[in-house]
Amino acid sequence: MIMKKAQRILNELIEDLKNKQFKYEPKEEKEIDWSAYNLSKIHEINFFLIFVREAVDGTQVQIREKTGPGRPASDAFDLAKVILVKEYFQTGERQAEGLALLFMEKLALKNAPSASTIGRAYSRTDVQEILARVFEMTSEPIKDKETSFSADGTGLPLSIKQNYENDRDKHEKHAGYDKAAVMISNNFHIATGMVHTKGTANDSPLFAPLLEQTVEKFQRIEDVELDAGFISRENCQLIDAVGATPYIFPKTGIALNQKGAPAWRKMLLSLINDPQAWLRSYHRRSQNECYFSTYKRRFARPILKRITLRRSIQAFGRVTVTNITMLITAYCEHRVDVKEFDQSYL
């Protein structure tokens, strides 16, 4: 009888949330340090180039020298730097060759690679390994400062004629998109995990690898927020298994039956017992919306690579670029120590 009453309360609560009839308690406005914000924007390009140079050179990735006939392969570290700069400035390969010449000294490039070499670099495993290490390095300055995370997915257009915001409810058009799912730090907006796949993929199965990547970088995870696209007993239990509290937005028709996932019932009962507190915690997920909003504004140019692997690396490179810019914000606005930056700038 008690569970039937709880189920009825849950159903009514979900209906109110769905119809936007739930009355939220107002929250305090967050103060913005405009001086620090301006500093981060003024120095962003300079800090970005410094980080790319220092991070790539500091990856300590072991590169095998090419043996046999033919000319030696272009330097993988140079190519990784140029790819990141190319994605930051949103240019094609020809313009990227020009940027390599322009920033050769700043980036400590050994040589300026040609446009065709830059294009082929997306397929090179040594370049991919360096980019993966740089991505990991963007989380290192906050690994002892962050305990709250959220995840979400979005469609990546492959043509300038596409707009995922318009097509997200038209499932027949999803096949024309790629999809990126990321897990981010709620306080610093730095991606801690990323999955790239076809636009037809559902969000829920993508969560496990996102959480796994994040757990590898952060020893303490206190809470994880997900929208209704990720809701499942399995995901709820995965979050609970790493010692975190799950906040997954409920869908109409879900039941309190735990079916082998006690964290599921615990989460829903917590929502029933104190909706305001639960939803206040859940809405930390809006930080993920902020992340993708920043991502979409910065990368107005669609993913243009035709080969699937290169598209994946291009999307990964863009997430890494976004992480670096978010790290610059953390350095300027939150005084996060980033060893790659010259402390004399602040």
ROLUM-683115 format. One record per residue (C-alpha): residue number from 1; residue in one letter; chain; x, y, z. Coordinates in nm, 3 decimals. Example, Ala and Ser with C-alpha at 12.3 -4.5 7.8 and 13.67 -1.06 7.14 Angstrom:
<vexbas>
+------+------+-------+---------+---------+---------+
| resi | resn | chain |       X |       Y |       Z |
+------+------+-------+---------+---------+---------+
|    1 |    a |     A |   1.230 |  -0.450 |   0.780 |
|    2 |    s |     A |   1.367 |  -0.106 |   0.714 |
+------+------+-------+---------+---------+---------+
</vexbas>
This chain:
<vexbas>
+------+------+-------+---------+---------+---------+
| resi | resn | chain |       X |       Y |       Z |
+------+------+-------+---------+---------+---------+
|    1 |    m |     A |   0.000 |   0.000 |   0.000 |
|    2 |    i |     A |   0.284 |   0.240 |   0.089 |
|    3 |    m |     A |   0.456 |   0.175 |  -0.245 |
|    4 |    k |     A |   0.130 |   0.228 |  -0.433 |
|    5 |    k |     A |   0.090 |   0.567 |  -0.267 |
|    6 |    a |     A |   0.451 |   0.656 |  -0.347 |
|    7 |    q |     A |   0.398 |   0.551 |  -0.709 |
|    8 |    r |     A |   0.090 |   0.773 |  -0.734 |
|    9 |    i |     A |   0.280 |   1.070 |  -0.591 |
|   10 |    l |     A |   0.564 |   1.006 |  -0.836 |
|   11 |    n |     A |   0.325 |   0.992 |  -1.132 |
|   12 |    e |     A |   0.161 |   1.321 |  -1.032 |
|   13 |    l |     A |   0.498 |   1.487 |  -0.981 |
|   14 |    i |     A |   0.625 |   1.374 |  -1.322 |
|   15 |    e |     A |   0.304 |   1.501 |  -1.483 |
|   16 |    d |     A |   0.350 |   1.843 |  -1.320 |
|   17 |    l |     A |   0.712 |   1.857 |  -1.438 |
|   18 |    k |     A |   0.613 |   1.752 |  -1.790 |
|   19 |    n |     A |   0.342 |   2.020 |  -1.810 |
|   20 |    k |     A |   0.570 |   2.279 |  -1.646 |
|   21 |    q |     A |   0.326 |   2.328 |  -1.359 |
|   22 |    f |     A |   0.579 |   2.253 |  -1.085 |
|   23 |    k |     A |   0.659 |   2.568 |  -0.886 |
|   24 |    y |     A |   1.032 |   2.601 |  -0.829 |
|   25 |    e |     A |   1.176 |   2.794 |  -0.539 |
|   26 |    p |     A |   1.381 |   3.091 |  -0.669 |
|   27 |    k |     A |   1.758 |   3.056 |  -0.661 |
|   28 |    e |     A |   2.025 |   3.314 |  -0.585 |
|   29 |    e |     A |   2.187 |   3.494 |  -0.876 |
|   30 |    k |     A |   2.552 |   3.409 |  -0.932 |
|   31 |    e |     A |   2.796 |   3.699 |  -0.916 |
|   32 |    i |     A |   3.034 |   3.742 |  -1.210 |
|   33 |    d |     A |   3.387 |   3.873 |  -1.176 |
|   34 |    w |     A |   3.388 |   4.081 |  -1.493 |
|   35 |    s |     A |   3.748 |   4.188 |  -1.451 |
|   36 |    a |     A |   3.866 |   3.825 |  -1.450 |
|   37 |    y |     A |   3.628 |   3.741 |  -1.736 |
|   38 |    n |     A |   3.771 |   4.023 |  -1.949 |
|   39 |    l |     A |   4.124 |   3.906 |  -1.868 |
|   40 |    s |     A |   4.046 |   3.553 |  -1.987 |
|   41 |    k |     A |   3.909 |   3.680 |  -2.318 |
|   42 |    i |     A |   4.191 |   3.927 |  -2.382 |
|   43 |    h |     A |   4.460 |   3.664 |  -2.326 |
|   44 |    e |     A |   4.274 |   3.363 |  -2.467 |
|   45 |    i |     A |   4.464 |   3.327 |  -2.795 |
|   46 |    n |     A |   4.800 |   3.376 |  -2.626 |
|   47 |    f |     A |   4.719 |   3.131 |  -2.347 |
|   48 |    f |     A |   4.579 |   2.882 |  -2.599 |
|   49 |    l |     A |   4.898 |   2.879 |  -2.805 |
|   50 |    i |     A |   5.111 |   2.851 |  -2.490 |
|   51 |    f |     A |   4.909 |   2.556 |  -2.362 |
|   52 |    v |     A |   4.917 |   2.375 |  -2.698 |
|   53 |    r |     A |   5.296 |   2.416 |  -2.719 |
|   54 |    e |     A |   5.368 |   2.312 |  -2.361 |
|   55 |    a |     A |   5.108 |   2.035 |  -2.340 |
|   56 |    v |     A |   5.196 |   1.868 |  -2.671 |
|   57 |    d |     A |   5.569 |   1.885 |  -2.600 |
|   58 |    g |     A |   5.504 |   1.749 |  -2.251 |
|   59 |    t |     A |   5.295 |   1.448 |  -2.353 |
|   60 |    q |     A |   5.601 |   1.221 |  -2.348 |
|   61 |    v |     A |   5.440 |   0.999 |  -2.610 |
|   62 |    q |     A |   5.691 |   0.760 |  -2.760 |
|   63 |    i |     A |   5.690 |   0.795 |  -3.139 |
|   64 |    r |     A |   5.838 |   0.523 |  -3.357 |
|   65 |    e |     A |   6.058 |   0.656 |  -3.631 |
|   66 |    k |     A |   5.960 |   0.547 |  -3.980 |
|   67 |    t |     A |   6.201 |   0.298 |  -4.135 |
|   68 |    g |     A |   6.231 |   0.180 |  -4.491 |
|   69 |    p |     A |   6.206 |   0.355 |  -4.826 |
|   70 |    g |     A |   6.038 |   0.690 |  -4.879 |
|   71 |    r |     A |   6.088 |   1.020 |  -4.708 |
|   72 |    p |     A |   6.049 |   1.038 |  -4.328 |
|   73 |    a |     A |   5.702 |   1.106 |  -4.187 |
|   74 |    s |     A |   5.625 |   1.459 |  -4.072 |
|   75 |    d |     A |   5.673 |   1.525 |  -3.701 |
|   76 |    a |     A |   5.367 |   1.399 |  -3.509 |
|   77 |    f |     A |   5.403 |   1.664 |  -3.238 |
|   78 |    d |     A |   5.404 |   1.942 |  -3.499 |
|   79 |    l |     A |   5.093 |   1.795 |  -3.660 |
|   80 |    a |     A |   4.906 |   1.765 |  -3.329 |
|   81 |    k |     A |   4.978 |   2.131 |  -3.254 |
|   82 |    v |     A |   4.863 |   2.242 |  -3.599 |
|   83 |    i |     A |   4.542 |   2.036 |  -3.579 |
|   84 |    l |     A |   4.449 |   2.201 |  -3.248 |
|   85 |    v |     A |   4.525 |   2.548 |  -3.387 |
|   86 |    k |     A |   4.331 |   2.466 |  -3.705 |
|   87 |    e |     A |   4.023 |   2.364 |  -3.505 |
|   88 |    y |     A |   4.056 |   2.665 |  -3.275 |
|   89 |    f |     A |   4.057 |   2.910 |  -3.566 |
|   90 |    q |     A |   3.805 |   2.703 |  -3.767 |
|   91 |    t |     A |   4.000 |   2.697 |  -4.092 |
|   92 |    g |     A |   4.064 |   2.453 |  -4.374 |
|   93 |    e |     A |   4.396 |   2.276 |  -4.435 |
|   94 |    r |     A |   4.535 |   2.549 |  -4.662 |
|   95 |    q |     A |   4.473 |   2.824 |  -4.408 |
|   96 |    a |     A |   4.612 |   2.593 |  -4.137 |
|   97 |    e |     A |   4.937 |   2.570 |  -4.334 |
|   98 |    g |     A |   4.949 |   2.950 |  -4.322 |
|   99 |    l |     A |   4.878 |   2.952 |  -3.949 |
|  100 |    a |     A |   5.165 |   2.709 |  -3.898 |
|  101 |    l |     A |   5.397 |   2.956 |  -4.071 |
|  102 |    l |     A |   5.254 |   3.247 |  -3.869 |
|  103 |    f |     A |   5.287 |   3.074 |  -3.529 |
|  104 |    m |     A |   5.592 |   2.859 |  -3.602 |
|  105 |    e |     A |   5.805 |   3.026 |  -3.334 |
|  106 |    k |     A |   5.522 |   3.055 |  -3.078 |
|  107 |    l |     A |   5.434 |   2.685 |  -3.114 |
|  108 |    a |     A |   5.799 |   2.575 |  -3.137 |
|  109 |    l |     A |   5.732 |   2.389 |  -3.462 |
|  110 |    k |     A |   6.023 |   2.211 |  -3.624 |
|  111 |    n |     A |   5.867 |   2.250 |  -3.969 |
|  112 |    a |     A |   5.547 |   2.393 |  -4.117 |
|  113 |    p |     A |   5.352 |   2.093 |  -4.258 |
|  114 |    s |     A |   5.177 |   2.119 |  -4.594 |
|  115 |    a |     A |   4.799 |   2.135 |  -4.629 |
|  116 |    s |     A |   4.776 |   1.776 |  -4.757 |
|  117 |    t |     A |   4.994 |   1.650 |  -4.471 |
|  118 |    i |     A |   4.769 |   1.824 |  -4.218 |
|  119 |    g |     A |   4.462 |   1.659 |  -4.375 |
|  120 |    r |     A |   4.619 |   1.311 |  -4.359 |
|  121 |    a |     A |   4.736 |   1.366 |  -3.999 |
|  122 |    y |     A |   4.385 |   1.298 |  -3.866 |
|  123 |    s |     A |   4.436 |   0.930 |  -3.962 |
|  124 |    r |     A |   4.776 |   0.890 |  -3.796 |
|  125 |    t |     A |   4.774 |   0.684 |  -3.476 |
|  126 |    d |     A |   5.071 |   0.870 |  -3.327 |
|  127 |    v |     A |   4.894 |   1.206 |  -3.371 |
|  128 |    q |     A |   4.575 |   1.057 |  -3.221 |
|  129 |    e |     A |   4.774 |   0.933 |  -2.920 |
|  130 |    i |     A |   4.919 |   1.280 |  -2.861 |
|  131 |    l |     A |   4.575 |   1.445 |  -2.888 |
|  132 |    a |     A |   4.432 |   1.190 |  -2.642 |
|  133 |    r |     A |   4.704 |   1.272 |  -2.393 |
|  134 |    v |     A |   4.644 |   1.648 |  -2.430 |
|  135 |    f |     A |   4.273 |   1.586 |  -2.364 |
|  136 |    e |     A |   4.364 |   1.405 |  -2.042 |
|  137 |    m |     A |   4.597 |   1.688 |  -1.939 |
|  138 |    t |     A |   4.311 |   1.941 |  -1.951 |
|  139 |    s |     A |   4.150 |   1.762 |  -1.653 |
|  140 |    e |     A |   4.463 |   1.743 |  -1.439 |
|  141 |    p |     A |   4.445 |   2.096 |  -1.287 |
|  142 |    i |     A |   4.091 |   2.032 |  -1.153 |
|  143 |    k |     A |   4.115 |   1.666 |  -1.050 |
|  144 |    d |     A |   4.129 |   1.758 |  -0.679 |
|  145 |    k |     A |   3.877 |   2.043 |  -0.711 |
|  146 |    e |     A |   3.576 |   1.883 |  -0.883 |
|  147 |    t |     A |   3.326 |   1.627 |  -0.753 |
|  148 |    s |     A |   3.011 |   1.712 |  -0.954 |
|  149 |    f |     A |   2.952 |   1.597 |  -1.312 |
|  150 |    s |     A |   2.683 |   1.584 |  -1.579 |
|  151 |    a |     A |   2.649 |   1.429 |  -1.925 |
|  152 |    d |     A |   2.457 |   1.502 |  -2.243 |
|  153 |    g |     A |   2.465 |   1.434 |  -2.616 |
|  154 |    t |     A |   2.418 |   1.648 |  -2.926 |
|  155 |    g |     A |   2.412 |   1.610 |  -3.302 |
|  156 |    l |     A |   2.708 |   1.734 |  -3.507 |
|  157 |    p |     A |   2.607 |   1.866 |  -3.850 |
|  158 |    l |     A |   2.801 |   1.742 |  -4.152 |
|  159 |    s |     A |   2.675 |   2.018 |  -4.381 |
|  160 |    i |     A |   2.613 |   2.393 |  -4.350 |
|  161 |    k |     A |   2.250 |   2.322 |  -4.446 |
|  162 |    q |     A |   2.189 |   2.120 |  -4.128 |
|  163 |    n |     A |   2.071 |   2.247 |  -3.789 |
|  164 |    y |     A |   2.035 |   1.989 |  -3.511 |
|  165 |    e |     A |   1.812 |   2.214 |  -3.300 |
|  166 |    n |     A |   1.557 |   2.207 |  -3.584 |
|  167 |    d |     A |   1.604 |   1.837 |  -3.665 |
|  168 |    r |     A |   1.639 |   1.682 |  -3.318 |
|  169 |    d |     A |   1.274 |   1.567 |  -3.313 |
|  170 |    k |     A |   1.283 |   1.445 |  -3.676 |
|  171 |    h |     A |   1.437 |   1.104 |  -3.622 |
|  172 |    e |     A |   1.450 |   1.021 |  -3.992 |
|  173 |    k |     A |   1.705 |   1.303 |  -4.034 |
|  174 |    h |     A |   1.938 |   1.187 |  -3.755 |
|  175 |    a |     A |   2.126 |   0.956 |  -3.992 |
|  176 |    g |     A |   2.268 |   1.267 |  -4.158 |
|  177 |    y |     A |   2.444 |   1.373 |  -3.838 |
|  178 |    d |     A |   2.727 |   1.249 |  -3.624 |
|  179 |    k |     A |   2.674 |   1.247 |  -3.249 |
|  180 |    a |     A |   2.893 |   1.357 |  -2.961 |
|  181 |    a |     A |   2.821 |   1.270 |  -2.599 |
|  182 |    v |     A |   3.033 |   1.430 |  -2.329 |
|  183 |    m |     A |   3.060 |   1.421 |  -1.953 |
|  184 |    i |     A |   3.169 |   1.750 |  -1.800 |
|  185 |    s |     A |   3.283 |   1.904 |  -1.476 |
|  186 |    n |     A |   2.987 |   2.110 |  -1.352 |
|  187 |    n |     A |   3.199 |   2.381 |  -1.191 |
|  188 |    f |     A |   3.463 |   2.424 |  -1.462 |
|  189 |    h |     A |   3.282 |   2.306 |  -1.778 |
|  190 |    i |     A |   3.573 |   2.083 |  -1.880 |
|  191 |    a |     A |   3.486 |   1.761 |  -2.063 |
|  192 |    t |     A |   3.611 |   1.455 |  -1.875 |
|  193 |    g |     A |   3.483 |   1.192 |  -2.119 |
|  194 |    m |     A |   3.373 |   1.189 |  -2.481 |
|  195 |    v |     A |   3.209 |   0.943 |  -2.721 |
|  196 |    h |     A |   3.161 |   1.000 |  -3.095 |
|  197 |    t |     A |   2.914 |   0.791 |  -3.292 |
|  198 |    k |     A |   2.635 |   0.800 |  -3.551 |
|  199 |    g |     A |   2.354 |   1.049 |  -3.503 |
|  200 |    t |     A |   2.099 |   0.768 |  -3.471 |
|  201 |    a |     A |   2.254 |   0.637 |  -3.148 |
|  202 |    n |     A |   2.052 |   0.660 |  -2.826 |
|  203 |    d |     A |   2.199 |   0.852 |  -2.533 |
|  204 |    s |     A |   2.156 |   0.587 |  -2.264 |
|  205 |    p |     A |   2.410 |   0.325 |  -2.391 |
|  206 |    l |     A |   2.672 |   0.599 |  -2.431 |
|  207 |    f |     A |   2.684 |   0.678 |  -2.061 |
|  208 |    a |     A |   2.895 |   0.382 |  -1.940 |
|  209 |    p |     A |   3.210 |   0.477 |  -2.139 |
|  210 |    l |     A |   3.168 |   0.843 |  -2.036 |
|  211 |    l |     A |   3.160 |   0.747 |  -1.670 |
|  212 |    e |     A |   3.450 |   0.506 |  -1.712 |
|  213 |    q |     A |   3.668 |   0.778 |  -1.868 |
|  214 |    t |     A |   3.578 |   1.019 |  -1.587 |
|  215 |    v |     A |   3.647 |   0.768 |  -1.308 |
|  216 |    e |     A |   3.997 |   0.716 |  -1.452 |
|  217 |    k |     A |   4.072 |   1.087 |  -1.399 |
|  218 |    f |     A |   3.882 |   1.168 |  -1.076 |
|  219 |    q |     A |   3.905 |   0.973 |  -0.753 |
|  220 |    r |     A |   3.603 |   1.140 |  -0.588 |
|  221 |    i |     A |   3.269 |   1.176 |  -0.766 |
|  222 |    e |     A |   2.982 |   1.289 |  -0.545 |
|  223 |    d |     A |   2.695 |   1.342 |  -0.789 |
|  224 |    v |     A |   2.605 |   1.291 |  -1.155 |
|  225 |    e |     A |   2.318 |   1.463 |  -1.337 |
|  226 |    l |     A |   2.158 |   1.327 |  -1.656 |
|  227 |    d |     A |   1.850 |   1.415 |  -1.859 |
|  228 |    a |     A |   1.567 |   1.173 |  -1.938 |
|  229 |    g |     A |   1.748 |   1.041 |  -2.247 |
|  230 |    f |     A |   1.989 |   0.855 |  -2.016 |
|  231 |    i |     A |   1.732 |   0.714 |  -1.776 |
|  232 |    s |     A |   1.774 |   0.346 |  -1.696 |
|  233 |    r |     A |   1.821 |   0.130 |  -1.391 |
|  234 |    e |     A |   2.162 |   0.024 |  -1.524 |
|  235 |    n |     A |   2.292 |   0.383 |  -1.548 |
|  236 |    c |     A |   2.153 |   0.460 |  -1.204 |
|  237 |    q |     A |   2.334 |   0.162 |  -1.060 |
|  238 |    l |     A |   2.659 |   0.250 |  -1.242 |
|  239 |    i |     A |   2.661 |   0.592 |  -1.077 |
|  240 |    d |     A |   2.587 |   0.445 |  -0.735 |
|  241 |    a |     A |   2.867 |   0.190 |  -0.780 |
|  242 |    v |     A |   3.132 |   0.466 |  -0.800 |
|  243 |    g |     A |   3.003 |   0.620 |  -0.476 |
|  244 |    a |     A |   2.807 |   0.905 |  -0.639 |
|  245 |    t |     A |   2.443 |   1.013 |  -0.608 |
|  246 |    p |     A |   2.245 |   0.980 |  -0.934 |
|  247 |    y |     A |   2.005 |   1.252 |  -1.049 |
|  248 |    i |     A |   1.838 |   1.129 |  -1.369 |
|  249 |    f |     A |   1.528 |   1.316 |  -1.483 |
|  250 |    p |     A |   1.226 |   1.080 |  -1.478 |
|  251 |    k |     A |   1.002 |   0.990 |  -1.772 |
|  252 |    t |     A |   0.626 |   0.936 |  -1.770 |
|  253 |    g |     A |   0.535 |   0.576 |  -1.693 |
|  254 |    i |     A |   0.843 |   0.472 |  -1.495 |
|  255 |    a |     A |   0.787 |   0.247 |  -1.194 |
|  256 |    l |     A |   0.945 |   0.236 |  -0.850 |
|  257 |    n |     A |   1.021 |  -0.136 |  -0.890 |
|  258 |    q |     A |   1.397 |  -0.163 |  -0.851 |
|  259 |    k |     A |   1.441 |  -0.492 |  -1.043 |
|  260 |    g |     A |   1.786 |  -0.556 |  -0.900 |
|  261 |    a |     A |   1.889 |  -0.189 |  -0.895 |
|  262 |    p |     A |   1.834 |  -0.054 |  -0.540 |
|  263 |    a |     A |   1.985 |   0.282 |  -0.640 |
|  264 |    w |     A |   1.688 |   0.329 |  -0.876 |
|  265 |    r |     A |   1.423 |   0.316 |  -0.605 |
|  266 |    k |     A |   1.641 |   0.519 |  -0.369 |
|  267 |    m |     A |   1.675 |   0.796 |  -0.630 |
|  268 |    l |     A |   1.302 |   0.815 |  -0.702 |
|  269 |    l |     A |   1.204 |   0.808 |  -0.334 |
|  270 |    s |     A |   1.448 |   1.094 |  -0.278 |
|  271 |    l |     A |   1.266 |   1.289 |  -0.551 |
|  272 |    i |     A |   0.928 |   1.218 |  -0.389 |
|  273 |    n |     A |   1.042 |   1.308 |  -0.036 |
|  274 |    d |     A |   1.196 |   1.647 |  -0.123 |
|  275 |    p |     A |   1.129 |   1.753 |  -0.485 |
|  276 |    q |     A |   1.276 |   2.102 |  -0.441 |
|  277 |    a |     A |   1.611 |   1.977 |  -0.309 |
|  278 |    w |     A |   1.627 |   1.695 |  -0.565 |
|  279 |    l |     A |   1.550 |   1.921 |  -0.860 |
|  280 |    r |     A |   1.791 |   2.186 |  -0.734 |
|  281 |    s |     A |   2.065 |   1.925 |  -0.748 |
|  282 |    y |     A |   1.944 |   1.785 |  -1.081 |
|  283 |    h |     A |   1.949 |   2.125 |  -1.250 |
|  284 |    r |     A |   2.326 |   2.137 |  -1.216 |
|  285 |    r |     A |   2.289 |   1.953 |  -1.546 |
|  286 |    s |     A |   2.223 |   2.292 |  -1.706 |
|  287 |    q |     A |   2.600 |   2.334 |  -1.699 |
|  288 |    n |     A |   2.614 |   2.075 |  -1.976 |
|  289 |    e |     A |   2.372 |   2.287 |  -2.178 |
|  290 |    c |     A |   2.610 |   2.580 |  -2.126 |
|  291 |    y |     A |   2.897 |   2.363 |  -2.248 |
|  292 |    f |     A |   2.725 |   2.267 |  -2.573 |
|  293 |    s |     A |   2.601 |   2.622 |  -2.623 |
|  294 |    t |     A |   2.962 |   2.743 |  -2.609 |
|  295 |    y |     A |   3.072 |   2.454 |  -2.832 |
|  296 |    k |     A |   2.811 |   2.527 |  -3.099 |
|  297 |    r |     A |   2.888 |   2.901 |  -3.104 |
|  298 |    r |     A |   3.260 |   2.841 |  -3.138 |
|  299 |    f |     A |   3.233 |   2.565 |  -3.400 |
|  300 |    a |     A |   2.978 |   2.705 |  -3.642 |
|  301 |    r |     A |   3.169 |   2.529 |  -3.921 |
|  302 |    p |     A |   3.031 |   2.171 |  -3.960 |
|  303 |    i |     A |   3.236 |   1.851 |  -3.942 |
|  304 |    l |     A |   3.364 |   1.831 |  -4.299 |
|  305 |    k |     A |   3.586 |   1.521 |  -4.299 |
|  306 |    r |     A |   3.446 |   1.244 |  -4.521 |
|  307 |    i |     A |   3.633 |   0.949 |  -4.368 |
|  308 |    t |     A |   3.461 |   0.831 |  -4.047 |
|  309 |    l |     A |   3.784 |   0.802 |  -3.846 |
|  310 |    r |     A |   3.892 |   1.153 |  -3.943 |
|  311 |    r |     A |   3.548 |   1.289 |  -3.852 |
|  312 |    s |     A |   3.581 |   1.129 |  -3.510 |
|  313 |    i |     A |   3.927 |   1.280 |  -3.454 |
|  314 |    q |     A |   3.806 |   1.620 |  -3.574 |
|  315 |    a |     A |   3.517 |   1.610 |  -3.324 |
|  316 |    f |     A |   3.756 |   1.495 |  -3.050 |
|  317 |    g |     A |   3.996 |   1.776 |  -3.140 |
|  318 |    r |     A |   3.716 |   2.029 |  -3.105 |
|  319 |    v |     A |   3.622 |   1.901 |  -2.761 |
|  320 |    t |     A |   3.990 |   1.927 |  -2.661 |
|  321 |    v |     A |   4.005 |   2.285 |  -2.792 |
|  322 |    t |     A |   3.693 |   2.370 |  -2.589 |
|  323 |    n |     A |   3.855 |   2.216 |  -2.282 |
|  324 |    i |     A |   4.163 |   2.433 |  -2.324 |
|  325 |    t |     A |   3.951 |   2.750 |  -2.348 |
|  326 |    m |     A |   3.755 |   2.644 |  -2.039 |
|  327 |    l |     A |   4.085 |   2.584 |  -1.859 |
|  328 |    i |     A |   4.189 |   2.940 |  -1.947 |
|  329 |    t |     A |   3.865 |   3.062 |  -1.787 |
|  330 |    a |     A |   3.934 |   2.850 |  -1.476 |
|  331 |    y |     A |   4.287 |   2.992 |  -1.458 |
|  332 |    c |     A |   4.174 |   3.355 |  -1.484 |
|  333 |    e |     A |   3.841 |   3.349 |  -1.299 |
|  334 |    h |     A |   3.890 |   3.073 |  -1.041 |
|  335 |    r |     A |   4.267 |   3.097 |  -0.992 |
|  336 |    v |     A |   4.314 |   2.731 |  -1.081 |
|  337 |    d |     A |   4.684 |   2.654 |  -1.105 |
|  338 |    v |     A |   4.778 |   2.552 |  -1.460 |
|  339 |    k |     A |   5.147 |   2.471 |  -1.487 |
|  340 |    e |     A |   5.155 |   2.533 |  -1.864 |
|  341 |    f |     A |   5.074 |   2.904 |  -1.816 |
|  342 |    d |     A |   5.318 |   3.176 |  -1.716 |
|  343 |    q |     A |   5.206 |   3.296 |  -1.372 |
|  344 |    s |     A |   5.331 |   3.648 |  -1.443 |
|  345 |    y |     A |   5.028 |   3.713 |  -1.664 |
|  346 |    l |     A |   4.795 |   3.758 |  -1.363 |
+------+------+-------+---------+---------+---------+
</vexbas>
